[in-house]
Amino acid sequence: SINKAMEKDHEEYNIGVLDIYGFEIFQKNGFEQFCINFVNEKLQQIFIELTLKAEQEEYVQEGIRWTPIDYFNNKIVCDLIENKVNPPGIMSILDDVCATMHAVGEGADQTLLQKLQMQIGTHEHFNSWNQGFIIHHYAGKVSYDMDGFCERNRDVLFMDLIELMQSSDLPFIKALFPENLQVDKKGRPTTAGSKIKKQANDLVGTLMKCTPHYIRCIKPNETKKSRDWEESRVKHQVEYLGLKENIRVRRAGYAYRRVFKKFLQRYAILTKATWPSWKGEEKQGVLHLLQSVNMDPDQYQLGKSKVFIKAPESLFLLEEMRERKYDGYARAIQKAWRKYVARKKYVQMREEASDLLLNKKERRRNSINRNFVGDYIGMEDHPELRQFVGKREKIDFADTVTKYDRRFKSVKRDLVLTPKCIYLIGREKIKQGPEKGQVKEVLKRRMEVERILSVSLSTMQDDIFILHEQEYDSLLESVFKTEFLSLLSKRYEEKTQRKLPLKFSNTLEVKLKKESWGPWSSGGSRQVQFMQGQGDRAILKPSNKVLQISIGPGLPKNSRPTRRNLTQSRRYSNRSQSQTYPMRAAPPPPAVVWTGCVDMLFTPRSAAKWSNKSATVCTTSPCPRKSTGQSEKPMSQQPESLDFLKVPDQGAAG
């Protein structure tokens, strides 16, 4: 019933496990041991045919240089047992005796022994004695007692009993007796020996269609105890199992063989000449491929239709090189895909950033198509800055910006944006201790993204923006304000599920921090006024509690970045190394012209990074007194520097 349930209506690939009795050699061996040892002899013949004989014959057929290895072929023993004629085998003689003396119980065994002595007495693997015979099996000599041989060989299940079982209404009972009685009636009655011989030959036929793998079991002792090792017994088993010859053939032979066509198909990718197809004779293509990988000539031979490789290590070399090739191509595909996705994301991000200011603020002519980098400081190379940020926080944006205090004095701050917070990092001199006089980094302010109330900007092309927070505001200036606002808006929406409020006006209010000393202890506010001026450079003029900023007109408010610039940036990224710029930091932005205060010169952290000099904190000089009757002249305008636009085309860093 189990076999019926597992039966398939079509052939499939399968793995079968054959577990049979090993050779049986007892003090008294009868008909059962004779049948078991015969099946083992047949299986040993398959082992020889498929491992020793077939392999060596293949070398000869392919014209491979080979020194033949002698081995014992047990086919002669199998023929001794199962041959039908010239001379007949033991089973044929046994069936003949059982057929002629089926009605005689006594004397049949002695008659069998006499016929064996007459027919095969001179066979080199057969001997007889007064109570039985000896067969020289591949596992050794085995003596068989003739007592009961003929009786056990007779099929005691008569035809009428088989017919009775086949007439049953139960399908299971009928399946147990599949004999075709109409055919069997024409010949001799079947015997146990003939059935075993037929089943053994059917098993061999099935195994010959497969690729058998062998597990050889060696019995170390007769006591069935651990740590009991009988060396002579083990050596005998190793010898008769043919393991020595098999190992010699394997060591002297070739571990891998494959027809030329399949070998080329698998390893053609290793050379340009063979990929995608070899133009020429397949054998020459295989030779070219092996020579290209510098394989030693003594490690392979080319036959008539196959290539033979000796050591497994040589094959592993080919497989490893093949894997490296595919890995390289896979990486190239992945790189191209990631590049495409990054560029697509970059264009989308740039357009989203532009949409924040669309129809609300004038744009700078030289920055509307600028590439977004994200980290302009290089936070990975500055642990003194990274210490203020959480260990697992991603850096969305980092840049050195200008911060204006309540008296509109400018000071440099490092502005860092992460998915959670905004950091403003400054520097102070150590006043006490062994490090007195040295400058260290200090966290000036930490603002959680969701606590941002709004961001205020003017409608002109300046770089000023105000971060409004619940406690007090921060007045900042950055040439990368659009990129910063784009990333801040995205993080704000993730945290609050709302759009970041952006206010655009030419008159902005700045709420001050409440101080515990001085005339400004009450906090208060300051005002920033924007006026139409000339040129692209902002002119700042502080006056009491008001900061006036004048700047010329920029691009119209409806200006958007062009996709053409993306192609130009690709060309720019392909320039020679001599024309490349630092990858993580941008050169300083254009200077700001002051009219009410001395110009402040500074060295941004990005420049200090590339010159290997420590960053220094510069302070502005106090505002000079106003001279009577004379108007102050602005500084002579320097040619505008566009170096800050030359940043790598890598998308947002982090």
TANOR-V493880 format. One record per backbone hydrogen bond with DSSP energy under -1.0 kcal/mol. NH is the residue of the N-H (numbers start at 0). CO is the residue of the C=O. E is the energy in kcal/mol with one decimal. If there is no record, write none. Layout:
nh/co/e
NH/CO/E
NH/CO/E
This chain:
nh/co/e
4/0/-2.2
5/1/-1.9
33/29/-1.8
34/30/-2.1
35/31/-2.3
36/32/-2.6
37/33/-1.5
38/34/-2.0
39/35/-2.0
40/36/-1.9
41/37/-2.0
42/38/-2.2
43/39/-2.2
44/40/-1.6
45/41/-1.7
46/42/-2.0
47/43/-2.2
48/44/-2.7
49/45/-2.7
50/46/-1.8
52/47/-2.9
53/48/-1.7
55/51/-1.7
56/52/-2.5
57/53/-2.0
58/54/-1.6
59/55/-1.7
60/56/-2.5
61/57/-2.2
63/58/-2.7
77/73/-1.8
78/74/-2.6
79/75/-1.5
80/76/-1.3
81/77/-2.6
82/78/-2.0
88/82/-3.0
89/79/-1.9
90/80/-2.5
92/88/-2.3
93/89/-2.4
94/90/-2.5
95/91/-2.0
96/92/-2.2
97/93/-2.3
98/94/-2.0
99/95/-2.0
100/96/-1.9
110/106/-2.0
111/107/-2.3
112/108/-2.1
113/109/-2.3
114/110/-2.3
115/111/-2.3
116/112/-2.1
117/113/-1.9
118/114/-2.9
119/115/-2.3
122/119/-1.7
125/122/-1.6
126/133/-2.3
128/131/-2.8
132/143/-1.6
133/126/-4.0
134/141/-2.3
135/124/-2.2
136/134/-1.5
136/139/-1.5
139/136/-1.2
141/134/-2.1
143/132/-3.2
144/28/-3.0
145/130/-2.7
148/145/-2.1
151/147/-2.1
152/148/-1.2
153/149/-1.3
161/157/-1.6
162/158/-2.5
163/159/-1.9
164/160/-2.1
165/161/-2.3
166/162/-1.0
167/164/-1.4
173/169/-2.0
174/170/-2.1
176/173/-1.3
183/179/-2.2
184/180/-1.8
185/182/-1.1
191/152/-2.7
194/190/-2.0
195/191/-2.2
196/192/-2.4
197/193/-2.3
198/194/-2.8
199/195/-2.6
200/196/-2.2
201/197/-2.4
202/198/-2.3
203/199/-2.3
204/200/-2.4
205/201/-2.1
206/202/-2.5
207/203/-2.3
209/206/-1.4
229/219/-2.2
233/229/-2.2
234/230/-2.7
235/231/-2.0
236/232/-2.0
237/233/-2.5
238/234/-2.0
239/235/-2.6
240/236/-2.0
241/238/-1.2
242/237/-1.5
245/241/-2.1
246/242/-2.6
247/243/-2.2
248/244/-2.4
249/245/-2.4
250/246/-2.8
251/247/-2.3
252/248/-1.7
254/309/-1.5
255/308/-2.0
257/306/-1.7
259/304/-1.9
262/258/-2.3
263/259/-2.6
264/260/-2.1
265/261/-1.8
266/262/-2.2
267/263/-1.5
269/266/-1.8
270/267/-1.3
279/277/-1.1
284/280/-1.8
285/281/-2.2
286/282/-2.2
287/283/-2.6
288/284/-2.1
289/285/-2.5
290/286/-2.3
291/287/-1.8
292/288/-1.2
293/290/-1.2
294/289/-2.0
298/295/-2.1
299/296/-1.1
300/307/-2.3
302/305/-3.1
306/257/-2.7
307/300/-3.1
308/255/-2.9
309/298/-3.1
314/310/-1.1
315/311/-2.6
316/312/-2.0
317/313/-1.7
318/314/-2.5
319/315/-2.7
320/316/-2.4
321/317/-2.4
322/318/-2.5
323/319/-2.2
324/320/-2.2
325/321/-2.4
326/322/-2.7
327/323/-2.6
328/324/-2.5
329/325/-2.8
330/326/-2.5
331/327/-2.1
332/328/-2.5
333/329/-2.8
334/330/-3.1
335/331/-2.5
336/332/-2.6
337/333/-3.2
338/334/-2.5
339/335/-2.4
340/336/-2.9
341/337/-3.0
342/338/-2.6
343/339/-2.5
344/340/-2.9
345/341/-2.9
346/342/-2.8
347/343/-2.3
348/344/-3.0
349/345/-2.7
350/346/-2.3
351/347/-2.6
352/348/-2.5
353/349/-2.0
354/350/-2.1
355/351/-1.1
358/556/-3.1
359/356/-2.1
360/356/-2.0
361/458/-1.9
362/554/-1.0
367/363/-1.1
369/366/-1.5
374/372/-1.0
375/397/-2.9
380/377/-1.5
381/378/-1.5
384/381/-1.5
385/381/-2.1
386/382/-1.6
387/384/-1.4
388/385/-1.4
392/389/-1.2
395/416/-2.3
396/416/-1.7
397/373/-2.6
398/414/-2.1
400/412/-3.0
401/476/-2.3
402/410/-2.9
403/474/-2.3
404/408/-2.0
407/404/-1.9
410/402/-1.9
412/400/-2.3
413/424/-2.7
414/398/-3.1
415/422/-2.5
416/396/-3.1
417/420/-2.7
421/446/-3.0
422/415/-3.2
423/444/-2.5
424/413/-2.1
425/441/-3.0
427/439/-2.2
429/437/-2.9
435/432/-1.6
436/429/-3.4
437/434/-2.1
439/427/-2.7
441/425/-2.8
443/423/-2.0
444/423/-1.8
446/421/-2.9
448/419/-2.9
450/447/-1.4
451/448/-1.4
452/467/-2.9
453/467/-1.1
454/500/-2.0
455/465/-2.1
456/502/-3.0
464/475/-2.4
465/455/-2.2
466/473/-2.4
467/453/-2.6
472/510/-2.5
473/466/-1.8
475/464/-2.6
476/401/-1.8
477/462/-1.9
480/477/-1.1
483/479/-2.2
484/480/-3.0
485/481/-2.1
486/482/-2.1
487/483/-2.8
488/484/-2.6
489/485/-1.7
490/486/-2.3
491/487/-2.7
492/488/-2.1
493/489/-1.7
494/490/-1.8
495/491/-2.7
496/492/-2.0
502/454/-2.9
504/456/-2.4
507/527/-2.8
509/525/-3.0
511/523/-2.5
520/517/-1.2
522/519/-2.1
525/509/-2.3
526/544/-2.3
527/507/-2.8
528/546/-2.8
529/505/-2.7
530/548/-3.1
532/550/-2.4
538/549/-2.6
539/592/-2.1
540/547/-2.9
542/545/-3.2
545/542/-2.2
546/526/-2.5
547/540/-2.5
548/528/-3.0
549/538/-2.3
550/530/-1.7
551/534/-2.6
554/362/-3.1
558/555/-1.7
565/562/-1.2
567/563/-1.7
568/564/-2.3
569/565/-1.4
570/566/-1.9
571/567/-2.3
572/568/-2.1
574/571/-1.4
578/575/-1.6
579/576/-1.4
592/537/-1.5
594/539/-2.4
607/603/-2.2
608/604/-2.2
609/605/-1.5
610/606/-1.5
612/607/-1.8
644/641/-1.7
645/642/-1.8
646/644/-2.0
649/647/-1.5
652/372/-2.2
